[in-house]
Amino acid sequence: MEDVMRITPLGSGQEVGRSCHLLQFRDMTIMLDIGIHPGYEGINGLPFLDQVEPDQIDVLLVTHFHLDHAASLPYLTERTTFKGRIFMTHPTKAVTRLLLGDYLRLLQMRNSKTEDVLYTEADLQACMDKVELIDYHTTVTVGGLSFHALNAGHVLGACMYFLDIGGRSLLYTGDYSMEDDRHLMAAELPGRKPDVLMCESTYGVQVHASRAEREARFTGTVERVVSRGGRCLIPVFALGRAQELLLILDEYWQANPQLQNIPIWYASKLASRALRVYQTYANMMNARIRQQMDVSNPFSFKFIQNLKSIDVNNFSDSGPSVVFASPGMLQSGVSRQLFDRWASDPKNGVLIAGYAVEHTLAKEIMNQPKEVVTLEGRRQPLNCLVDYVSFSAHVDFVQNRSFITQVDPKHIILVHGQKDEMGRLKSALLLQYRKLPENKRPTITMPPNLQTVSLKFARRRSAKVMGSLAMTGSDPPEGEEVQGVLVTHNFTTKIVKPNDLALYTPLRTGSISSKLHVPFAGSIETLRLFITEMFAGVSEDKVEQDGKLCTRFSLHQNKVMLLLGKSDGVAIVEWEASPAGDVIADALIALIMHAQSSPASIRLTSKPCRHPRAGKDEKGDAPSRKKSRTNHETLSENRLRMIKDTLLDQFNNVEAVYEGNMATYEIKTDTGLDSDVVHEEEPLTCTAKVRFEDSNGGAAEISVECVDKKLASNVQECLRNFARSLAPLQT
């Protein structure tokens, strides 16, 4: 039997922006990230949510707080039928609340159309109240899904998700970084190999310069701009890479006294709140920051000043300065207003320090156009310096390839990358895996948005023996039967003893007791005869109830009881409800009804039933060899006599010797099965012994001796079937 895992990009399929992926497997639906595309406005920037039924989504996992991974969250929770659970790390929730509030403020600054404002401040707050928190390396279980978060580097609180569902596993990297920087640790490797790896491919086959080289180029470009009297604009997102760049520039200013009279501004309403967030979660940063926190706050910068609010029109920019302003893509806000004001002056510079998404102004000016269009719609020359230094904290080709190789998945799905870059990465990986045997090569796909990748997996059938059933002290031999309750819950199958159900499963054991009052006007002796004829293992005792001495019959290991004498004219049947107990109770009730409705048939059992036979008695009737059971005869003795009658029907010459519960039968015949016809003077003799284990006609031991082995086998089989048919029901 095969299970099909379906993965559909609703965003960031052969593009960067609006990361959102749908995972469907074993009747569960999981959404991975829910971002917005910074290059589009309003509803056009959303993932393709019209291709999914939001109320069918069981879980939403958000990897980090960047807008292209989290900004559509309030729209999903407050403007659709989504009812699932939402998980993210502690820092991600704290920063997401700040960033999305700032995002709404930027939309208001732009006087955006009503339809472009996807949610309100009230929607945002209601959304954040629904978010559940997860720590690194803590496993969370939702239905048949279990998952845990791994550190992804990239930004504070960013994580990868390792998912286990239906016996298969998937690792979703989100955005990740494999190098330590000034405040964050590198991403970690999972502890085991996943079946499927969903991996970012932002930089394709590009290789980053060394960190020292990039820092030198960054600080050198800033110094070159301000040294000639220019203003250097560094568009950043309010939180994330901004803190890393601030650490670098503050350290550089401290090492170069000649620059210390030039101001560095951090233009963000979130500056002070961002500082508190980073102070709160310093324990999630690298050792360098944790050590500094013991002495002083490393994010309390000496040469960087915060601008909680900035009126660009009245901002004094007569001298050289450095300004960090959001947003990082220059699509609106303070960074765009300053760019429009400074772009025409050749002394000024714009330094793009992170990944620039397609269809944004940041990406456009990296191609050095001669003119740009301002927010007001007028065209102006682009004379300022435009430079790009990558501090985006995404893996390059070497780091990505190394990570994929170490993770060693069976299936690789590339996401979060432009089509060309993604295609180059896929080709490079295919070239690398050509060295492996074909059956060991992973599949590699790069689906565009809305194209589903279907992966087929053979369903694994196994069950864990748990609890006292597993505490045998040694491994059971192969082929040994294990008896317990088989429970399948959340794609996991267990075998446990009934007493362990409450400990290892959500199930609880219980019992239902049934009681039925049956009208009974017959005699106890008659009913006793019926019960003992029908069932084996019947016990009878006297009990006192309500001051009356009652007769109680017990069957089925005392799980079915019959009480007589408590109420006149009533037989009380009590039993524990179960398939076997219900059947026995039904049969017992039928016997009670029959015992009082056919008294004549009971009286006739004391008289012989005569059938015509060869020879006549003194009255001319054929003497009967079938005698009814007498009052002093036990069930076993009666069965032994019936066996003789059966043998006489087959062989005319049968002698029997009875000894209590055992009888020996000597059968003589003139015809065998293995031998030829036997002469009447020398008949073939067959000796059969039948012994019942008790007087109730229960299990019988049967042995047959004869020189004709085939005849002996047939006689023994006949006697065995006969004894089995006469035996009472084992309860």
TORMAR-832036 format. One line per 3 residues: their letters; for each residue z, y, x of C-alpha. Coordinates in nm, 3 decimals. Each point is the difference from the previous one (the first is absolute). Layout:
<zados>
a) Z,Y,X | ...;
</zados>
This chain:
<zados>
med) 0.000,0.000,0.000 | -0.095,0.344,0.133 | 0.168,0.338,-0.038;
vmr) -0.206,0.318,0.039 | 0.148,0.313,0.155 | -0.186,0.314,-0.108;
itp) 0.026,0.324,0.198 | -0.172,0.311,-0.132 | 0.002,0.342,0.171;
lgs) 0.047,0.273,-0.260 | -0.012,0.251,0.283 | -0.046,0.013,0.381;
gqe) -0.268,-0.270,-0.018 | -0.250,0.113,0.265 | 0.163,0.346,-0.012;
vgr) 0.316,0.177,0.115 | 0.212,0.141,-0.280 | 0.157,-0.112,-0.333;
sch) 0.125,-0.329,0.141 | 0.051,-0.240,-0.290 | -0.057,-0.375,-0.012;
llq) 0.047,-0.257,-0.273 | 0.119,-0.351,0.084 | -0.024,-0.268,-0.271;
frd) 0.127,-0.351,0.061 | 0.171,-0.270,-0.207 | 0.042,0.220,-0.308;
mti) 0.156,0.287,0.193 | -0.152,0.344,0.065 | 0.119,0.211,0.293;
mld) -0.120,0.350,0.086 | 0.013,0.114,0.362 | 0.026,0.380,0.042;
igi) -0.110,0.265,-0.249 | -0.142,0.301,0.187 | -0.232,0.289,-0.074;
hpg) -0.320,0.107,0.176 | 0.057,0.339,0.168 | -0.372,0.070,-0.007;
yeg) -0.027,0.002,-0.379 | 0.174,0.200,-0.269 | 0.190,-0.112,-0.307;
ing) -0.084,-0.327,-0.163 | -0.293,-0.054,0.240 | 0.251,-0.052,0.279;
lpf) 0.182,-0.284,-0.177 | -0.057,-0.368,0.078 | -0.222,-0.181,-0.249;
ldq) 0.287,-0.076,-0.236 | -0.235,-0.036,-0.296 | -0.096,-0.340,0.142;
vep) 0.349,-0.144,-0.048 | 0.246,-0.038,-0.286 | 0.310,0.180,0.134;
dqi) 0.238,-0.192,-0.229 | -0.113,-0.322,0.172 | 0.125,0.116,0.342;
dvl) 0.324,-0.177,0.090 | 0.088,0.177,0.327 | -0.115,0.311,0.190;
lvt) 0.073,0.015,0.373 | -0.035,0.338,0.177 | -0.027,-0.013,0.379;
hfh) 0.071,0.366,0.093 | 0.015,0.356,-0.129 | -0.343,0.140,0.095;
ldh) -0.192,0.141,-0.295 | -0.288,-0.242,0.044 | 0.246,-0.287,-0.053;
aas) 0.251,0.134,-0.253 | -0.119,0.316,-0.182 | -0.132,-0.175,-0.314;
lpy) 0.333,-0.170,-0.066 | 0.128,0.243,-0.270 | -0.334,-0.017,-0.180;
lte) 0.017,-0.380,-0.010 | 0.359,-0.017,-0.122 | 0.000,0.291,-0.247;
rtt) -0.359,0.029,-0.124 | -0.095,-0.369,-0.034 | 0.153,-0.316,-0.153;
fkg) 0.142,-0.118,0.333 | 0.333,-0.182,-0.046 | 0.038,-0.183,0.331;
rif) 0.251,0.043,0.279 | -0.054,0.239,0.293 | 0.127,-0.052,0.354;
mth) 0.006,0.217,0.313 | 0.235,0.061,0.293 | 0.283,0.255,-0.010;
ptk) -0.174,0.266,0.215 | -0.326,-0.047,-0.188 | 0.166,0.077,-0.332;
avt) 0.182,0.306,0.139 | -0.311,0.149,0.161 | -0.236,-0.094,-0.285;
rll) 0.213,0.205,-0.238 | -0.029,0.303,0.234 | -0.370,-0.040,0.075;
lgd) -0.111,-0.049,-0.358 | 0.202,0.300,-0.106 | -0.177,0.202,0.271;
ylr) -0.334,-0.148,-0.114 | 0.061,0.129,-0.354 | 0.089,0.342,0.140;
llq) -0.329,0.013,0.194 | -0.193,-0.083,-0.316 | 0.170,0.292,-0.174;
mrn) -0.085,0.232,0.293 | -0.365,-0.094,-0.043 | 0.016,0.076,-0.372;
skt) -0.141,-0.344,-0.059 | -0.150,-0.092,-0.334 | 0.231,-0.168,-0.248;
edv) -0.192,-0.326,0.025 | 0.043,0.003,0.380 | 0.381,-0.001,-0.025;
lyt) 0.065,-0.371,-0.040 | 0.372,0.021,-0.073 | 0.287,0.244,-0.033;
ead) 0.328,0.050,0.182 | 0.175,-0.186,-0.283 | -0.243,-0.292,0.040;
lqa) 0.074,-0.006,0.373 | 0.374,-0.015,-0.054 | -0.029,-0.270,-0.266;
cmd) -0.223,-0.200,0.233 | 0.240,0.018,0.294 | 0.284,-0.121,-0.220;
kve) -0.191,-0.328,-0.048 | -0.042,-0.070,0.372 | 0.201,-0.285,0.152;
lid) 0.089,0.000,0.368 | -0.057,-0.267,0.262 | 0.132,-0.030,0.355;
yht) -0.193,-0.142,0.292 | 0.027,-0.382,0.022 | 0.168,-0.031,-0.340;
tvt) -0.172,-0.249,-0.229 | -0.047,0.103,-0.362 | -0.103,-0.248,-0.271;
vgg) -0.180,0.098,-0.319 | -0.100,-0.298,-0.210 | -0.210,-0.227,0.220;
lsf) -0.050,0.271,0.264 | 0.226,0.052,0.299 | -0.065,0.267,0.261;
hal) 0.162,0.185,0.286 | -0.078,0.320,0.188 | -0.077,0.027,0.372;
nag) 0.003,0.315,0.211 | -0.352,0.143,0.026 | 0.058,0.299,0.231;
hvl) -0.244,0.270,-0.119 | 0.255,0.229,-0.173 | 0.369,-0.014,-0.082;
gac) 0.066,-0.286,-0.245 | -0.354,-0.141,0.010 | -0.009,-0.374,-0.051;
myf) -0.224,-0.301,-0.026 | 0.056,-0.249,-0.281 | 0.009,-0.375,0.057;
ldi) -0.052,-0.174,-0.335 | 0.062,-0.363,-0.097 | -0.140,-0.114,-0.333;
ggr) -0.088,-0.343,-0.133 | 0.028,-0.165,0.342 | -0.234,0.253,0.168;
sll) 0.074,0.308,0.207 | -0.160,0.340,0.056 | 0.075,0.283,0.244;
ytg) -0.100,0.351,-0.104 | 0.023,0.240,0.294 | -0.054,0.332,-0.175;
dys) -0.033,0.259,0.281 | 0.165,-0.116,0.320 | 0.043,0.097,0.364;
med) 0.049,-0.230,0.297 | 0.136,0.254,0.248 | 0.337,0.170,0.037;
drh) -0.006,0.377,-0.031 | 0.267,0.265,0.037 | 0.193,-0.104,-0.310;
lma) -0.135,-0.325,-0.147 | -0.016,-0.361,0.108 | -0.321,-0.200,0.006;
ael) -0.087,-0.234,-0.284 | 0.146,-0.349,0.015 | -0.172,-0.335,-0.028;
pgr) 0.083,-0.233,-0.289 | 0.206,-0.308,0.073 | -0.267,-0.239,-0.127;
kpd) -0.372,-0.016,-0.060 | -0.126,0.115,-0.340 | -0.288,-0.161,-0.185;
vlm) -0.153,0.343,-0.067 | 0.016,0.324,0.202 | -0.094,0.330,-0.165;
ces) -0.041,0.232,0.294 | -0.089,0.367,0.047 | -0.319,0.080,0.193;
tyg) 0.024,0.380,0.020 | -0.131,0.037,0.354 | -0.234,-0.299,0.005;
vqv) -0.088,-0.071,0.362 | 0.116,0.335,0.137 | 0.251,-0.012,0.286;
has) 0.264,0.271,0.031 | 0.062,0.178,0.325 | 0.340,-0.058,0.155;
rae) 0.290,0.177,-0.165 | 0.067,0.211,0.308 | -0.363,0.109,0.007;
rea) 0.004,0.094,-0.369 | 0.323,0.195,0.034 | -0.138,0.188,0.301;
rft) -0.317,0.085,-0.189 | 0.196,0.112,-0.306 | 0.242,0.227,0.188;
gtv) -0.280,0.126,0.226 | -0.216,0.102,-0.295 | 0.290,0.183,-0.166;
erv) 0.083,0.183,0.325 | -0.363,0.098,0.054 | -0.023,0.157,-0.345;
vsr) 0.326,0.198,0.013 | -0.051,0.104,0.362 | -0.313,0.194,-0.100;
ggr) 0.190,0.169,-0.282 | -0.118,-0.223,-0.279 | 0.173,-0.168,-0.290;
cli) 0.003,-0.380,0.001 | 0.004,-0.169,-0.341 | 0.113,-0.364,-0.014;
pvf) -0.053,-0.135,-0.354 | 0.247,-0.282,-0.068 | 0.165,-0.169,-0.290;
alg) 0.350,0.132,-0.051 | 0.161,-0.327,0.103 | -0.116,-0.281,0.221;
raq) -0.208,0.082,0.308 | 0.122,0.363,-0.016 | 0.340,-0.101,0.137;
ell) -0.159,-0.181,0.293 | -0.217,0.301,0.089 | 0.296,0.237,-0.033;
lil) 0.198,-0.214,0.245 | -0.290,0.009,0.248 | -0.056,0.376,-0.023;
dey) 0.369,0.093,0.009 | 0.040,-0.207,0.315 | -0.309,0.162,0.156;
wqa) 0.123,0.353,-0.079 | 0.333,-0.085,0.158 | -0.176,-0.111,0.319;
npq) -0.223,0.312,0.015 | 0.205,0.326,-0.005 | -0.314,0.217,-0.001;
lqn) -0.074,-0.123,-0.355 | 0.344,0.049,-0.145 | -0.069,0.350,-0.132;
ipi) -0.283,-0.135,-0.216 | 0.135,-0.109,-0.342 | -0.059,-0.340,-0.152;
wya) 0.023,-0.004,-0.380 | 0.051,-0.301,-0.222 | -0.128,0.132,-0.333;
skl) 0.146,-0.241,-0.257 | 0.229,0.031,-0.295 | 0.111,-0.351,0.089;
asr) 0.113,0.082,0.353 | 0.376,-0.001,-0.058 | -0.010,-0.292,-0.242;
alr) -0.224,-0.193,0.240 | 0.257,0.057,0.272 | 0.273,-0.152,-0.219;
vyq) -0.217,-0.302,-0.078 | -0.064,-0.065,0.369 | 0.368,0.042,0.081;
tya) 0.096,-0.246,-0.275 | -0.235,-0.273,0.118 | 0.033,0.045,0.377;
nmm) 0.119,-0.361,0.021 | -0.353,-0.111,-0.097 | -0.157,0.182,0.296;
nar) -0.032,-0.108,0.361 | 0.279,-0.025,0.259 | -0.085,0.338,0.151;
irq) 0.070,0.188,-0.325 | 0.311,-0.207,-0.077 | 0.146,0.085,0.341;
qmd) -0.079,0.370,-0.042 | 0.162,0.004,-0.343 | 0.330,-0.089,0.167;
vsn) -0.020,0.327,0.195 | -0.199,0.239,-0.218 | -0.263,0.001,-0.271;
pfs) -0.340,-0.047,0.169 | -0.169,0.154,-0.305 | 0.193,0.325,0.037;
fkf) -0.277,0.168,0.201 | 0.071,0.276,0.252 | -0.337,0.178,-0.002;
iqn) -0.129,-0.081,-0.348 | 0.087,0.216,-0.299 | -0.022,-0.107,-0.361;
lks) -0.183,0.207,-0.258 | 0.132,-0.108,-0.338 | -0.246,0.227,-0.172;
idv) -0.302,0.182,0.136 | -0.214,0.272,-0.153 | -0.319,-0.039,0.196;
nnf) -0.125,0.345,-0.093 | 0.314,0.166,0.142 | 0.052,-0.240,0.288;
sds) 0.021,0.188,0.330 | -0.247,-0.167,0.234 | -0.079,0.283,0.237;
gps) 0.095,-0.201,0.307 | -0.046,-0.357,0.118 | 0.185,-0.271,-0.192;
vvf) -0.006,-0.364,-0.096 | 0.027,-0.095,-0.367 | 0.052,-0.348,-0.143;
asp) -0.105,0.016,-0.366 | -0.074,-0.247,-0.276 | -0.204,-0.165,-0.133;
gml) -0.163,-0.188,0.284 | -0.346,-0.025,-0.156 | -0.036,0.383,-0.048;
qsg) -0.096,-0.049,-0.364 | 0.249,0.257,-0.133 | 0.335,0.164,0.062;
vsr) 0.126,0.200,0.299 | -0.208,-0.186,0.257 | -0.322,0.082,-0.188;
qlf) 0.097,0.365,-0.052 | 0.075,0.047,0.371 | -0.321,-0.177,0.095;
drw) -0.205,0.230,-0.223 | 0.170,0.298,0.164 | -0.033,-0.112,0.365;
asd) -0.325,-0.204,0.006 | -0.231,0.289,0.090 | 0.194,0.111,0.313;
pkn) -0.115,-0.180,0.319 | 0.344,0.049,0.162 | 0.161,-0.222,-0.263;
gvl) 0.004,-0.378,-0.019 | 0.047,-0.282,-0.247 | 0.138,-0.325,0.136;
iag) -0.049,-0.308,-0.221 | 0.270,-0.243,0.112 | -0.037,-0.279,-0.258;
yav) -0.267,-0.206,-0.171 | -0.237,0.215,-0.207 | -0.114,-0.154,-0.327;
eht) -0.362,0.023,-0.112 | -0.087,0.278,-0.248 | 0.279,0.229,0.128;
lak) -0.030,0.329,0.188 | 0.186,-0.147,0.297 | -0.274,-0.263,0.040;
eim) -0.275,0.257,-0.059 | 0.106,0.243,0.276 | 0.025,-0.283,0.254;
nqp) -0.383,0.000,-0.009 | 0.003,0.367,0.117 | -0.199,0.163,-0.285;
kev) -0.105,0.361,0.052 | 0.139,0.109,-0.337 | 0.272,-0.109,-0.240;
vtl) 0.079,0.085,-0.360 | 0.337,0.161,-0.075 | 0.225,-0.078,-0.296;
egr) -0.143,0.309,-0.173 | -0.350,-0.144,0.038 | -0.142,0.243,0.257;
rqp) -0.168,-0.118,0.318 | 0.129,0.105,0.342 | -0.083,-0.093,0.358;
lnc) 0.204,-0.268,0.178 | 0.061,0.160,0.340 | 0.344,-0.138,0.087;
lvd) 0.061,-0.299,0.223 | 0.016,-0.332,-0.183 | 0.144,-0.294,0.189;
yvs) 0.115,-0.347,-0.100 | 0.274,-0.205,0.165 | 0.104,-0.321,-0.175;
fsa) 0.370,-0.029,-0.073 | -0.060,-0.175,-0.332 | 0.212,-0.307,0.090;
hvd) -0.266,-0.246,-0.105 | -0.090,-0.293,0.223 | -0.316,0.018,0.207;
fvq) -0.236,-0.292,0.052 | 0.190,-0.160,0.290 | 0.333,0.016,-0.182;
nrs) -0.147,-0.119,-0.330 | -0.180,-0.292,0.160 | 0.312,-0.104,0.190;
fit) 0.209,0.013,-0.318 | -0.253,-0.203,-0.201 | -0.024,-0.260,0.277;
qvd) 0.377,-0.043,0.019 | 0.044,-0.017,-0.376 | -0.277,-0.264,-0.012;
pkh) -0.077,-0.006,-0.375 | -0.245,-0.228,-0.177 | -0.161,0.288,-0.190;
iil) -0.040,0.364,0.109 | -0.074,0.279,-0.249 | -0.080,0.340,0.154;
vhg) 0.100,0.309,-0.198 | 0.069,0.372,0.059 | -0.298,0.093,0.212;
qkd) -0.341,0.162,-0.031 | -0.281,-0.249,-0.055 | -0.162,0.050,0.341;
emg) 0.326,-0.026,0.196 | 0.109,-0.298,-0.206 | -0.333,-0.175,0.054;
rlk) 0.025,0.046,0.378 | 0.351,-0.145,-0.001 | -0.114,-0.298,-0.206;
sal) -0.288,-0.066,0.240 | 0.232,0.019,0.301 | 0.244,-0.243,-0.157;
llq) -0.276,-0.243,-0.096 | -0.126,0.011,0.357 | 0.348,-0.078,0.127;
yrk) 0.050,-0.295,-0.236 | -0.338,-0.152,0.086 | 0.176,-0.163,0.294;
lpe) 0.210,-0.210,-0.238 | -0.116,-0.315,-0.183 | -0.145,0.088,-0.337;
nkr) 0.282,-0.167,-0.194 | 0.257,0.218,0.181 | -0.170,0.334,-0.053;
pti) 0.156,0.231,-0.258 | -0.213,0.149,-0.275 | -0.050,0.377,0.033;
tmp) -0.092,0.221,-0.295 | -0.022,0.377,-0.052 | -0.030,0.047,-0.378;
pnl) -0.097,0.338,-0.146 | 0.195,0.142,-0.291 | 0.007,-0.226,-0.307;
qtv) -0.155,-0.299,0.178 | 0.235,-0.297,-0.037 | 0.061,-0.239,0.287;
slk) 0.076,-0.350,-0.134 | 0.179,-0.240,0.233 | 0.041,-0.363,-0.103;
far) 0.306,-0.198,0.101 | 0.085,-0.363,-0.065 | 0.320,-0.011,-0.203;
rrs) 0.283,-0.143,0.203 | 0.194,-0.267,-0.187 | 0.345,-0.055,0.140;
akv) 0.357,-0.001,-0.120 | 0.322,0.070,0.185 | 0.288,-0.241,-0.049;
mgs) 0.309,0.219,-0.017 | 0.374,-0.017,-0.054 | 0.201,-0.323,-0.004;
lam) -0.323,-0.195,-0.039 | -0.100,0.109,0.351 | 0.339,-0.069,0.160;
tgs) -0.064,-0.364,0.087 | 0.085,0.029,0.367 | -0.336,-0.142,0.109;
dpp) -0.365,0.026,-0.095 | -0.091,-0.244,-0.280 | -0.260,-0.263,0.091;
ege) -0.355,0.064,-0.110 | -0.066,-0.126,-0.350 | 0.362,0.020,-0.116;
evq) 0.035,0.138,-0.351 | 0.186,0.328,-0.048 | 0.145,0.059,-0.345;
gvl) 0.084,0.350,-0.120 | -0.120,0.286,-0.214 | -0.334,0.152,0.106;
vth) 0.010,0.377,-0.050 | -0.291,0.237,0.066 | 0.094,0.366,0.002;
nft) -0.190,0.291,0.154 | -0.254,-0.234,0.165 | 0.278,-0.196,0.174;
tki) 0.077,-0.360,-0.095 | 0.341,-0.156,0.058 | 0.159,-0.336,-0.070;
vkp) 0.372,0.020,-0.070 | 0.267,-0.200,-0.173 | 0.092,0.126,-0.348;
ndl) 0.340,0.109,0.130 | -0.172,0.231,0.255 | -0.233,0.174,-0.245;
aly) 0.225,0.305,-0.041 | 0.029,0.042,0.379 | -0.365,-0.027,0.100;
tpl) -0.194,0.101,-0.312 | 0.032,0.245,-0.291 | 0.059,-0.298,-0.230;
rtg) 0.335,-0.106,-0.142 | 0.092,-0.343,-0.133 | 0.135,-0.040,-0.350;
sis) 0.031,-0.256,-0.275 | -0.039,-0.011,-0.378 | 0.230,-0.219,-0.203;
skl) -0.127,-0.124,-0.335 | 0.201,-0.145,-0.289 | -0.132,-0.160,-0.316;
hvp) 0.195,-0.132,-0.303 | -0.180,-0.302,-0.150 | 0.108,-0.148,-0.339;
fag) 0.111,-0.360,0.062 | 0.134,-0.243,-0.263 | -0.055,-0.325,0.189;
sie) 0.237,-0.210,0.206 | 0.084,0.052,0.364 | -0.075,-0.369,0.071;
tlr) -0.355,0.039,-0.129 | -0.056,0.316,0.201 | 0.148,-0.160,0.312;
lfi) -0.249,-0.284,-0.030 | -0.294,0.241,-0.029 | 0.115,0.212,0.295;
tem) 0.070,-0.289,0.238 | -0.329,-0.165,-0.091 | -0.190,0.321,0.074;
fag) 0.181,0.148,0.301 | 0.154,-0.133,0.319 | 0.305,0.153,0.162;
vse) 0.173,0.088,-0.327 | 0.375,0.054,0.028 | 0.241,0.004,-0.293;
dkv) 0.351,0.137,-0.016 | 0.258,0.134,-0.243 | 0.093,0.369,0.005;
eqd) 0.232,0.207,-0.214 | -0.136,0.319,-0.154 | 0.166,0.215,-0.262;
gkl) 0.267,-0.267,-0.043 | -0.255,-0.271,-0.078 | -0.087,-0.305,0.212;
ctr) -0.376,0.011,0.055 | -0.256,-0.233,0.151 | -0.219,0.151,0.269;
fsl) -0.319,-0.146,0.145 | -0.126,0.149,0.331 | -0.358,-0.026,0.128;
hqn) -0.213,0.148,0.278 | 0.288,0.034,0.246 | 0.225,0.157,-0.265;
kvm) -0.254,0.275,-0.071 | -0.065,-0.130,-0.354 | 0.303,-0.070,-0.223;
lll) 0.038,-0.149,-0.347 | 0.330,0.060,-0.179 | 0.099,-0.192,-0.313;
gks) 0.314,0.046,-0.208 | 0.072,0.369,0.050 | -0.150,0.088,-0.338;
dgv) -0.047,-0.248,-0.280 | -0.361,-0.097,-0.058 | -0.124,0.196,0.303;
aiv) -0.116,-0.110,0.347 | 0.010,0.277,0.259 | -0.262,-0.010,0.281;
ewe) 0.055,0.229,0.299 | -0.221,0.025,0.306 | -0.103,0.222,0.291;
asp) -0.351,0.125,-0.066 | -0.255,-0.145,0.241 | -0.328,-0.186,-0.039;
agd) 0.171,-0.338,0.034 | 0.310,0.099,-0.194 | -0.207,0.133,-0.291;
via) -0.201,-0.323,-0.023 | 0.311,-0.220,0.009 | 0.177,0.215,-0.257;
dal) -0.304,-0.019,-0.231 | -0.007,-0.379,0.036 | 0.373,-0.024,-0.066;
ial) -0.030,0.209,-0.317 | -0.285,-0.224,-0.118 | 0.223,-0.307,0.057;
imh) 0.281,0.159,-0.202 | -0.236,0.061,-0.292 | -0.150,-0.350,0.024;
aqs) 0.338,-0.174,0.027 | 0.108,0.130,-0.340 | -0.335,-0.018,-0.179;
spa) -0.078,-0.370,0.070 | 0.325,-0.197,-0.047 | -0.191,-0.301,-0.136;
sir) -0.184,-0.041,0.329 | 0.332,0.003,0.183 | 0.145,-0.274,-0.226;
lts) -0.306,-0.220,0.056 | 0.056,0.000,0.375 | 0.278,-0.255,-0.053;
kpc) -0.242,-0.247,-0.165 | -0.272,-0.200,0.178 | -0.362,0.097,-0.057;
rhp) -0.205,-0.313,-0.055 | -0.366,-0.037,0.090 | -0.215,-0.308,-0.067;
rag) -0.032,-0.233,0.300 | -0.125,-0.352,0.065 | 0.239,-0.256,-0.152;
kde) 0.216,0.030,-0.312 | 0.368,0.017,-0.051 | 0.184,-0.181,-0.278;
kgd) -0.104,0.269,-0.250 | -0.364,-0.013,0.101 | 0.011,0.324,0.193;
aps) -0.106,0.033,0.358 | 0.305,0.034,0.219 | 0.017,0.339,0.169;
rkk) 0.067,0.026,0.371 | 0.064,0.376,-0.035 | 0.361,0.052,-0.093;
srt) 0.149,0.333,-0.080 | 0.277,0.138,0.208 | 0.340,-0.126,-0.112;
nhe) 0.306,0.219,-0.012 | 0.150,-0.150,0.318 | -0.327,0.009,0.201;
tls) -0.051,0.279,0.260 | -0.324,0.192,0.035 | -0.076,-0.179,0.328;
enr) 0.050,-0.345,-0.157 | -0.223,0.102,-0.289 | -0.268,0.120,0.243;
lrm) 0.015,-0.330,0.193 | -0.060,-0.200,-0.320 | -0.291,0.226,-0.092;
ikd) -0.149,-0.065,0.344 | 0.013,-0.374,-0.069 | -0.179,0.050,-0.332;
tll) -0.268,0.201,0.177 | -0.050,-0.273,0.261 | -0.021,-0.263,-0.275;
dqf) -0.286,0.197,-0.156 | -0.188,-0.043,0.330 | 0.119,-0.347,0.109;
nnv) 0.108,-0.276,-0.236 | 0.247,-0.154,0.243 | 0.278,0.243,0.097;
eav) 0.363,-0.087,0.072 | 0.268,0.268,0.039 | 0.349,0.002,0.147;
yeg) 0.216,0.308,-0.084 | 0.285,0.125,0.214 | 0.132,0.333,-0.135;
nma) -0.246,0.274,0.096 | -0.229,-0.248,0.184 | -0.236,-0.274,-0.109;
tye) -0.216,-0.257,0.180 | -0.323,-0.111,-0.163 | -0.192,-0.314,0.097;
ikt) -0.361,0.020,-0.111 | -0.227,-0.304,0.004 | -0.377,0.024,-0.046;
dtg) -0.300,-0.221,0.057 | -0.226,0.284,0.116 | 0.039,0.224,0.308;
lds) -0.196,0.300,0.121 | -0.041,-0.076,0.369 | -0.019,-0.379,-0.042;
dvv) -0.216,-0.231,-0.208 | 0.097,-0.152,-0.337 | 0.332,-0.180,0.039;
hee) 0.049,-0.345,-0.147 | 0.245,-0.023,-0.284 | 0.192,-0.265,0.194;
epl) 0.058,0.261,0.278 | 0.039,0.343,-0.169 | 0.024,0.322,0.203;
tct) 0.359,0.134,0.006 | 0.084,0.370,0.021 | 0.363,0.122,0.029;
akv) 0.089,0.357,-0.108 | 0.337,0.172,0.035 | 0.092,0.317,-0.191;
rfe) 0.331,0.184,0.052 | 0.102,0.322,-0.173 | 0.231,0.230,0.195;
dsn) 0.231,0.047,-0.299 | 0.054,-0.117,-0.356 | -0.194,0.295,-0.145;
gga) -0.338,-0.140,0.090 | -0.069,0.252,0.276 | -0.196,-0.056,0.319;
aei) -0.098,-0.361,0.068 | -0.053,-0.200,0.320 | -0.285,-0.249,-0.039;
sve) -0.113,-0.274,0.236 | -0.260,-0.275,-0.056 | -0.066,-0.307,0.218;
cvd) -0.309,-0.219,-0.033 | -0.245,-0.177,0.229 | -0.274,0.182,-0.186;
kkl) 0.053,0.350,0.143 | -0.236,0.172,-0.242 | 0.172,-0.154,-0.300;
asn) 0.339,0.103,0.141 | -0.123,0.357,0.046 | -0.132,0.021,-0.355;
vqe) 0.320,-0.139,-0.151 | 0.212,0.240,0.202 | -0.211,0.298,-0.105;
clr) 0.018,-0.106,-0.365 | 0.379,-0.032,0.014 | 0.037,0.331,0.180;
nfa) -0.204,0.188,-0.261 | 0.187,-0.175,-0.282 | 0.341,0.091,0.145;
rsl) -0.109,0.357,0.059 | -0.117,0.040,-0.360 | 0.331,-0.134,-0.137;
apl) 0.222,0.208,0.228 | 0.186,0.294,-0.156 | -0.108,0.353,0.095;
qt) 0.164,0.118,0.321 | 0.170,0.330,-0.075;
</zados>
